[in-house]
Amino acid sequence: MSDAVHVFAHVVAAPGKADELRAVLKELVRATHTEPGVKMYVLHEEPKNPGSFHVFEIYENQAAADSHMKSPHLAAAFAKAGALLGAAPSIIETKAIAGH
């Protein structure tokens, strides 16, 4: 398998804050797509559970993933999202071990 780093993030909006959080996350997606080493960064929302968001991320390597975690736009998104969250985000870094 490659050196690619895969990340699954889950973010839940506080009651009544889904639209605001969705806007913050969409802006984060736009900014993240400009980063070198980002192969995929896709925002999903559960259709049966609005306000429950998942981000699927693929980085070229660990350095690119680490750079994203230190990026100013991620820090800004975390700052804006803080009061909009219904729970702490779950961020899980993985490496693919089979399949394509």
N, C-alpha and C positions, 0 to 999 in steps of 0.2 A: 504494500500500500504506500501511498505518497506521504509526504511530510505535512499534508494539509491538516488544519485544525478545524473541527466542527464544533459549533456551539449551539445549544438549545436554550433559549431564554423564555421564561414565562412571567408575564406581568399582568396583574389584575387591578382594574380600576376600582376606586372607592365608589359607593352608590352615588349615582347622579354625575359622575365625573368621566364617564367613558368617552364622550365626544372630545373633551379637552385632552385627555390622555392620548387618544387616537391621533390628534393633531400633533402633539409633541413627538410621538413615535414616528409618524410619517416624515416629519422634518428630520429626525435622526436618520432615517433610511436615506433620504436625499443626500445628507452630508456624508454619510458613511460610504456611499457609492463613489465618492471622490478619493478615497484613501487608496494608496498603493497596497497591493497584496490582498485586497478584498475580492474574493471570487464570487461570493453570493451573500446577500443580506436581504432577507425577505420577511416582511411582516404579515402575519396571519391573525385573524380574529375568529373565534368560535361562533358559528352562526346560531347555535342553540344556547349560547352563553355570552351575549354581547358584553364587551368590557373585559373579556378574558383574551389576552393577546399572547401570541407566540412569535418569536423571531428565530428563524433558522439562518445560521451564519456559517460561511466557509471562508477560511483564510488560507492563503498560500502556504504559510508556515507559522511557527510559534511567534516569531518576531513581528509578523503582521498582526496577529491576534493581540499581542502585548501592546503594540502601538495603538491599536483601536481602543484598548482599555484605558490608555493614557490621553486620548484625544480630547481637545477642548470641547468639541461638540457633544461628546458623550457626557462629559462633566456637566455641561449646560443642560442637557436633556434630563440627567438625574436630578439636578437642582429644580427644574421646572416640574418634574413628575412627582417629586416628593409628597406634596400635599394631595396629589390626585390618586395615590395608590391605596388600595384596600388591604394590601399585604406586602411583605418584603418580596422583591423579585427573586426568582429562582434562575440562576445562571449555571449551566452545566457544560463544561468543556469535554469534548470527546475526540477520539480518533477512530476513523472507519477501520474495521478489521475484516469485513467481507462484503461482497456485493459491489454494485456500481451505481 
